[in-house]
């Protein structure tokens, strides 16, 4: 069963609305906009978590961010190599 929906009226710049319409595909503009808003809410929630963590543990340094990016890149490479050899 799908989530209950509501009808809302929003205002946005015409060029953004037209670009969203062009990209929305068969699911339609409403689904496209709903997905975009859901992603923004996830980002807002993540930013709140970072703020709380930084208040408790201090700011995240550029070096820590780069180390985590390097880790992520290594894991992705391993997954890609693993997937290529498994196929």
C-alpha positions in Angstrom: 0.0 0.0 0.0 1.4 3.4 -0.9 1.7 6.4 1.4 -1.2 8.8 1.6 -0.7 11.8 -0.5 -1.8 15.4 -0.5 -2.1 18.0 -3.1 0.0 21.1 -2.7 0.6 24.3 -4.7 4.2 25.4 -4.9 6.0 28.2 -6.7 9.4 27.9 -8.3 11.4 29.5 -11.0 10.0 28.6 -14.4 13.4 27.3 -15.8 13.7 25.0 -12.8 10.2 23.7 -13.3 10.7 23.1 -17.0 14.0 21.3 -16.4 12.3 19.1 -13.8 9.5 18.3 -16.1 11.9 17.4 -18.9 13.8 15.0 -16.5 10.8 13.5 -14.6 10.2 10.8 -17.1 7.2 8.4 -16.9 6.9 8.8 -13.1 5.9 12.4 -13.6 6.7 15.7 -12.1 5.1 15.1 -8.7 7.2 12.0 -8.1 10.4 13.8 -9.2 9.7 16.7 -6.9 8.8 14.4 -4.0 12.1 12.5 -4.5 14.1 15.8 -4.5 12.4 17.0 -1.3 13.0 13.6 0.3 16.8 13.9 -0.5 16.9 17.4 0.9 15.3 16.2 4.1 17.9 13.5 4.4 20.6 16.1 3.9 19.1 18.4 6.5 18.9 15.5 9.0 22.6 14.5 8.2 23.6 18.2 8.8 21.9 18.1 12.1 23.7 15.0 13.1 27.0 16.5 12.1 26.3 19.6 14.1 25.5 17.5 17.2 28.6 15.4 16.7 30.9 18.4 16.2 29.4 20.0 19.3 30.3 16.9 21.3 33.6 15.9 19.7 34.9 19.1 18.0 34.9 20.1 14.3 35.7 17.5 11.6 39.0 18.4 10.0 39.8 18.5 6.3 42.2 15.6 6.8 39.6 13.4 8.4 37.2 14.1 5.5 39.9 13.3 3.0 40.8 10.1 4.8 37.2 9.0 4.7 36.9 9.8 1.0 40.0 7.8 0.4 38.5 4.8 2.3 35.3 5.1 0.3 37.2 5.2 -3.0 39.2 2.1 -2.0 36.0 0.2 -1.0 34.4 1.1 -4.3 37.4 0.0 -6.2 37.4 -3.4 -4.4 33.7 -3.8 -5.0 34.2 -3.1 -8.7 37.1 -5.5 -9.0 35.2 -8.1 -7.0 32.1 -7.7 -9.2 34.1 -7.9 -12.4 35.8 -11.2 -11.3 32.6 -12.7 -10.1 30.8 -12.2 -13.4 
